[in-house]
Amino acid sequence: MGEALYRGEPVVRALVDRCDAVYRKERGASLLDAMFGGSGAERAPGGPASFALQCALTALWASVGVRPSTVVGFGVGELAAAHAAGVLGLEDGLRLAVARDALARTEPAEPDIEAALAGIEFRPPAIALVSGVSGRVVGSEEVSEAACGLRRLHQPAAQRRRSARTMAERGVEVVVEIGPRGSVGSTIASAWPESATGGETVGNGVGGPVVLPGPGPADGDGFAANGDTGFVRAVAGAYEAGLPVAFAGLHAGETRRRISVPGYPFEPRRYWIETPKR
């Protein structure tokens, strides 16, 4: 999925290229080669690759006018959520994703967390940022801990149910999944508190929010030979869900030109159905 988006979507390509530049400085290797199977490349660490793709998908949605009011992430998704909330710059987020992968391999040794955080700038959230561990909205004084999660890498599973309740309390009605298709959205929907919808069936056929899966193969058939990434289908779903979609963003970077077409003479003929006379 990542490679299809990278090849077919200029917005994705530009952002992933920025992540690749940082990865080369940090690791001395190409993130692109590792993600997409370049010659002799080792498989990409999951953290940096996931962070790059999630941020790229967030930017792709923004290019068609779909921007979040509330974000939540789990695992390395916390970093992508923090970036979407304006807490972290893209480059700082990628550096933390690299550090997170390295620190995760230090158990049971004590990781050098302060070294990983050195030089990282954290800003107050511009939109509501829900912690994937506590399930609560993060305050400005908690952003560094909630964003990178370096001090709780080996803690128990994230609080998806509590996170879903917090989003419901904030009036969230549509959840856009950022990441591998079907990885989190269905889990959030299943954890949605029934009281938020009165037990009614909405949107996706169950009580809860309308869940929009990210771009991905249709019906498990893979991507079309013409480079279809599934994003147009995802945007159509957003439009059906009532989100304000800027369709011009689908054609960003494309060149258009006017062409002459043959004229067609006007034929003043009636096409009204005549009622029979009695």
Secondary structure, 3 states (H helix, E strand, C coil): CHHHHHHHCHHHHHHHHHHHHHHHHHHCCCHHHHHHCCCCCCCCCHHHHHHHHHHHHHHHHHCCCCCCCEEECCCCHHHHHHHHCCCCCHHHHHHHHHHHHHHHCCCCCCCCHHHHHCCCCCCCCCCEEECCCCCCECCHHHHHHHHHCHHHCCCCCCCHHHHHHHHHHCCCCEEECCCCCCCCHHHHHHCCCHHHCCCCCECCCECCCEEECCCCCCCCCCCCCCCCCCHHHHHHHHHHCCCCCCHHHHHCCCCCCCCCCCCCCCCCCCCCCCCCCC
